[in-house]
Amino acid sequence: MLGEFGAKFAVPLWWIYEPPTGRFVQNEFTRELGELLRTNGYQIDPKKHEITRYRVVDNHLTKIHEEIGIQIIENGPLQRNLPAGVPCTVTVSDLVGGTMRVTDVRRFVDGEPVK
């Protein structure tokens, strides 16, 4: 079932079967699922340069993976098209032992990995 829709988008409504009542219901989990699946399983925030992945744990969505990209231009205003040579740092975090921990840091310049 669609909750919202337009010419270029649709937001599905999610229901889960509740065996004790014999009914399909909506709850906090189905709301979380609807929000998440707007982005095909990723929570994407282009303003923050973040990509986040989730897993179902105890009937809730739990963040298990996150990538955050940061670019810093030391002089001048932020530009839509970045000048050549501006480094980008991508910090990768994963759920380890119940806590999000940094598992990798990658650096790029002009789209190429920096060693």
Residue, then its C-alpha position, 0 to 999 in steps of 0.5 A: m500500500l502506498g502512503e504518499f506518491g507523486a510522479k517520481f516517487a512513492v512511499p510504501l506503508w509496511w505491515i507485519y503479521e501479528p500471530p496472536t491477533g491474526r492481524f496485520v499491524q503497523n508499529e514502530f518497526t514498520r515505521e522505521l522500515g518505511e523510512l529506511l526503504r525510501t533509499n533502498g536499504y541505505q539511509i543517505d544524507p547528501k548534506k552530511h556526506e553519510i551512508t548508513r546501513y541497518r539490520v533488524v535486532d529485537n524488532h527494531l532497525t539497528k545501525i550496523h555500517e556507516e560511511i562518512g565522507i569529509q572534504i575540506i577546502e582550506n581557502g575560499p568559499l565552498q564551491r559546487n564543483l570542487p577544485a582539483g586536488v581537494p582531498c576527501t577522507v571516508t571514515v567507515s564504522d561498523l557495529v562491533g560487540g554492540t558498539m559502532r567502531v571505526t574499521d577503516v579510513r580511506r583517503f582520496v584525491d580527485g577520486e583516486p585512492v591515496k596510500 
